[in-house]
C-alpha cells in the first residue's frame, strides 16, 4: 500500500532544497517522485485515462518541484535608486516554463498583495519584475510605498497558497543572522590571510545583506557589495585576505592580520548601521 503523503513532503521541500547532505537529498527526492508517480499512475488507471508510465513519472516531478524553480531574486525597496521606483524581481532558476496564474506576492502586511493575472508565464532563466505602481507592467497599483526602507519581508505563494519563497532585509532579517565563528589564528605565516568570520542564516528566507558592514575595530571594516545575498540556512565566510568562491567570495583584502589572537570582537551592522549581532572571544 502506498502511504506517501504529498503535503507532508511538500512541507519538507525547503529543508531538503538547501540541505548540504547530497546523498540524503537525492534519496528523499527519488522516493518522493516514485511514490507520487505510483499514485498518479493508479489514479489514471482507475479513471480509465490514457497515458504512459513515462508521463506519470514526469508529471510527478513537475507536481513536486516545478514551483520551486521560482525564487525572489531582488527587492529594490529604495525608490530613489531606480527610475522605475520600488520593485521586486522573480527569477526562474530551472529548465521549465512556469505558469504564475493566481500566484501571489505579499509585501508583509495584510492586504498588500499582488495576484498574477491569468496567462502569466515565466520562462527558464528569465526574470520578472513587479513594481509598486507602474503602468503596463506587473504592479501592486499602489500610490503609496509598499516596501519599508527600514526592513521588510516578502512572501511568494503559488495558486494553492503554498509558500514558495521568502525574502527579508533590514530589521526584519536581524533575528535570522548571526556570527557563528571567528577563526582568528590563521596558519598563513606573518599575514594570517586565512583568518575568517563565518556568518550564518538560521532561517528559510533569502536575506539581502547589500551594504551590510562587518567591523573588526577602527579602520578594519568590510562592506558587503550590492546584491549580496545570504541563501536560506546558508553560511558564508569573510576572509582577511583570501578569496574562496565556495564560501561567498568575500574578503577584507587586508595585507595584515585583522583579528587579535588574544581577544577581539566582531560586530555586524545592517545597511542603516543598526547592529545585527556581535561575537566576542578571549
Secondary structure, 3 states (H helix, E strand, C coil): CCCCCHHHHHHHHHHHHCCCCHHHHHHHHHHHHHHHHHHHHHHHHHCCCCCCHHHHHHHHHHHHHHHHHEEEEEEECCHHHCCCCCEEEEEECCCCCEECCCCEEECCCCCCEEECCCCCEECCCCEEEEECCCCCCCECCCCCCCCCCCEEEEEEECCCCCEEEEEEEEHHHHHHEEEEEEECCCCCCCCCCCCEEEEEECCCCEEECCCCEEECCCCCEEECCCCCEECCCCEEEEECCCCCHHHCCEECCCCCCCCCCCCEEEEEECCCCCEEEEEEEC
